[in-house]
Amino acid sequence: MTRLISYFALFIVLVFAQTFLPHIIVFHSSITFDLLLVFLTIVALQISTFSAILIGFSIGLIQDLTTQQNLLGSFSFMKSISGFTINYLTRFDKTWNRMIRYLFILGCYVLHYSIYYYIRFSGMSGEFMNALISVGIHSLLNLFLLWFIDRFVFNHKLI
């Protein structure tokens, strides 16, 4: 119960911190750390699959309601998929080495942002390369943040 309360308190802090992070504009697209996706990754690696999906959906719904009303439901969908796929990694924590686990998480991030940019740029011509570059930058940026947290907060015990 105390872990649930600490997760909720951290979530509230991250929601407020996410709003104050600086944005980098690349090809008419705003790129920044997705603290909530990294939080979902950390939580999904420590809880059950159903809970990871539920938390991912909740995070996505809050993000949908606060940031992008025109794409309502997209973050809920993407975060649910991310919660499931990242939690799937816990089945292989003893068989895969650390590099393979990081590559798997990178793949989950690429899937997450690919869905997002597909929905966002749907119907716009000539945006494929911009979306592809944005997916790569977003995914690598968040993977770096996750590596930093794993290295300095969890002492390589998370992944």
C-alpha positions as CSV (number, residue, x, y, z in Angstrom):
1,M,0.0,0.0,0.0
2,T,2.8,2.4,0.7
3,R,4.4,1.6,-2.6
4,L,1.1,2.5,-4.3
5,I,1.0,5.8,-2.5
6,S,4.6,6.6,-3.4
7,Y,3.9,5.8,-7.0
8,F,0.9,8.1,-7.0
9,A,2.9,10.9,-5.4
10,L,5.7,10.5,-7.9
11,F,3.2,10.5,-10.7
12,I,1.7,13.8,-9.5
13,V,5.2,15.3,-9.3
14,L,6.0,14.0,-12.8
15,V,2.8,15.4,-14.3
16,F,3.8,18.9,-13.1
17,A,7.4,18.5,-14.1
18,Q,6.4,17.4,-17.6
19,T,4.7,20.7,-18.1
20,F,7.9,22.7,-17.3
21,L,10.4,20.7,-19.4
22,P,11.9,22.6,-22.3
23,H,10.8,21.6,-25.8
24,I,13.0,21.2,-28.8
25,I,11.3,21.9,-32.1
26,V,12.4,19.6,-34.9
27,F,10.5,19.7,-38.2
28,H,7.5,21.4,-36.7
29,S,7.3,18.8,-34.0
30,S,7.9,19.4,-30.3
31,I,10.4,16.9,-28.7
32,T,11.0,16.6,-25.0
33,F,11.5,13.9,-22.4
34,D,8.3,11.9,-21.9
35,L,8.6,11.5,-18.1
36,L,5.3,9.6,-17.9
37,L,6.5,7.0,-20.4
38,V,9.7,6.5,-18.5
39,F,7.7,6.3,-15.2
40,L,5.4,3.7,-16.9
41,T,8.5,1.7,-17.9
42,I,9.9,1.7,-14.4
43,V,6.5,0.8,-12.9
44,A,5.7,-1.9,-15.5
45,L,9.0,-3.6,-14.8
46,Q,8.0,-4.0,-11.1
47,I,4.2,-4.9,-11.2
48,S,1.8,-7.4,-12.9
49,T,0.8,-7.3,-16.5
50,F,-2.8,-6.3,-15.8
51,S,-1.7,-3.5,-13.5
52,A,0.8,-2.2,-16.1
53,I,-1.9,-2.0,-18.7
54,L,-4.3,-0.3,-16.3
55,I,-1.6,2.2,-15.2
56,G,-0.6,2.8,-18.8
57,F,-4.2,3.5,-19.8
58,S,-4.7,5.9,-16.8
59,I,-1.5,7.8,-17.7
60,G,-2.5,8.0,-21.3
61,L,-6.1,9.2,-20.5
62,I,-4.7,11.9,-18.3
63,Q,-2.3,12.9,-21.0
64,D,-5.1,12.9,-23.6
65,L,-7.3,15.1,-21.5
66,T,-4.6,17.6,-20.6
67,T,-2.7,18.0,-23.8
68,Q,-4.4,16.9,-27.0
69,Q,-8.1,16.9,-27.1
70,N,-8.1,16.5,-30.9
71,L,-6.4,13.1,-30.5
72,L,-8.4,11.9,-27.6
73,G,-7.7,8.2,-26.9
74,S,-4.4,8.0,-28.7
75,F,-2.2,8.3,-25.6
76,S,-4.5,5.9,-23.7
77,F,-4.1,3.4,-26.5
78,M,-0.3,3.9,-26.8
79,K,0.4,3.8,-23.1
80,S,-1.7,0.6,-22.7
81,I,0.3,-1.1,-25.4
82,S,3.6,0.2,-23.9
83,G,2.6,-1.0,-20.4
84,F,1.9,-4.5,-21.8
85,T,5.0,-4.8,-24.0
86,I,7.4,-3.4,-21.4
87,N,6.0,-5.7,-18.7
88,Y,6.5,-8.6,-21.1
89,L,10.2,-8.0,-20.6
90,T,10.0,-9.3,-17.1
91,R,9.5,-12.8,-18.5
92,F,13.0,-12.7,-19.9
93,D,15.0,-10.8,-17.2
94,K,17.1,-13.9,-16.4
95,T,17.7,-15.1,-20.0
96,W,18.4,-11.8,-21.9
97,N,21.4,-9.7,-21.2
98,R,21.2,-6.0,-20.4
99,M,21.8,-4.9,-23.9
100,I,19.0,-7.0,-25.4
101,R,16.6,-5.7,-22.7
102,Y,17.5,-2.1,-23.5
103,L,17.0,-2.9,-27.2
104,F,13.6,-4.4,-26.4
105,I,12.6,-1.2,-24.5
106,L,13.9,0.9,-27.4
107,G,11.7,-1.1,-29.7
108,C,8.7,-0.5,-27.4
109,Y,9.5,3.2,-27.4
110,V,9.8,3.2,-31.2
111,L,6.4,1.4,-31.5
112,H,4.9,4.0,-29.1
113,Y,6.1,7.0,-31.0
114,S,5.4,5.4,-34.4
115,I,1.7,5.0,-33.5
116,Y,1.7,8.6,-32.1
117,Y,3.2,10.1,-35.2
118,Y,1.1,8.0,-37.6
119,I,-2.0,9.3,-35.9
120,R,-0.7,12.8,-35.7
121,F,0.5,13.1,-39.3
122,S,-2.2,11.1,-40.8
123,G,-3.4,12.7,-44.0
124,M,-0.5,15.0,-44.4
125,S,1.7,14.5,-47.4
126,G,5.5,14.7,-47.1
127,E,5.7,14.2,-43.4
128,F,7.0,10.6,-43.4
129,M,10.7,11.5,-43.0
130,N,10.0,14.2,-40.4
131,A,7.9,11.7,-38.4
132,L,10.7,9.0,-38.8
133,I,13.3,11.4,-37.5
134,S,11.1,12.5,-34.6
135,V,10.4,8.9,-33.6
136,G,14.1,8.2,-33.5
137,I,15.0,11.3,-31.5
138,H,12.1,10.8,-29.0
139,S,12.9,7.1,-28.5
140,L,16.6,7.6,-28.0
141,L,16.0,10.6,-25.7
142,N,13.7,8.6,-23.4
143,L,16.0,5.5,-23.5
144,F,18.9,7.7,-22.4
145,L,16.8,9.0,-19.5
146,L,15.8,5.5,-18.5
147,W,19.4,4.4,-18.7
148,F,20.4,7.3,-16.5
149,I,17.8,6.5,-13.9
150,D,18.7,2.8,-14.0
151,R,22.3,3.6,-13.6
152,F,22.2,6.3,-10.8
153,V,19.0,5.6,-9.0
154,F,18.5,1.8,-9.2
155,N,22.2,1.0,-9.5
156,H,21.6,-1.3,-12.6
157,K,19.0,-3.4,-10.7
158,L,15.9,-2.2,-12.7
159,I,16.9,-3.5,-16.2
